[in-house]
Amino acid sequence: MIGSQSITHHLLADDTGDGINGLKQQIEQLDQKIRILERNRELERETADTKPKDAPKISIGEKGFSFGSADGNFAINLRGVLQLDSRTFLKDGGIKGNDGFLLRRARPIIEGTVFRDFDFVFVPDFGGSTPQIFDAYLNYRYSRGLQVQLGKFKSPVGLEQLQADANLQFNERSMATDLVPNRDLGVQLHGELFDATVSYAAGLFNGVGDARNSSNADFED
C-alpha cells in the first residue's frame, strides 16, 4: 500500500506540473499575440501620421466647383451665370415687332483665396456682341469689419444695383438703377460690424459710368 500511494502521488505531481507548464505556454502565446496586436496598432498610427495632411479639398454643389488646400490658405471656385431672353410678338391688332432671341448674360465666374486673407474675383461676360470684363478685383480681409477692395467692381450705391444678377426676378433691372453708378475702377474700405447687423463702404472711384472709356484722357481737359 505504501508503494502504491507513492506512485499515485508521483503521478499527481507530474500531472500538476504538466498543467502548470501548459498554462505558462498559453500565457506566453497570449502575451505574444497581444504584443503583435499592439505593434500593428503602432504601425497603423505611424502610417496615419505619415499620410499627407495637406490633401486638397474638392467639393461640387450649389456654389459651383471648389478646389482648395486643407489649411484654407488657398482656394478657387468656379461657377457661372447664364440668362436668356426670347421675344415673340403675336402680330395681333396691328402690333409690329420683330421676334428675337438674346443671350443676355453668359458670365463664367472665377473666384478664390490666396494666402488666406486675399480674395479675388474675375468675371468676363460673353453675352453681348463684344466680350468684356465685368468684375476684376482683389479684396484684403484684415478682419470681417475691416477690408480693402481694389479693382473693377460695383460702386456701393443703389440697393437694386448691388443685388447679384443671379438673384434678379427678371433679366433687367428697373430704370431707377440708371440714376446710380454701376461698375467702376476704384478702391474702397468696407466691412461688417456687430455680427453683420451693420455694414459700411466708402471708396474712391474713377468716375466713369460702368468703367467705360476709363482712361486718363478723360481728365486731361
Protein Blocks (a to p, Z undefined) as FASTA:
>chain_A
ZZmmmmmmmmmmmmmmmmmmmmmmmmmmmmmmmmmmmmmmmmmmmmmmmpcfkbccdddd
fkopadddfklpaccdddddddddddddehighiacddddddfbacddddddeehlaccd
ddddfkbmbdcdfbdcddddfbfklccdedjdddfehjklmpcfklpfbfbdcfklmmpc
cddddddddddeehhlaccdddddehiahhiaiafklmmZZ
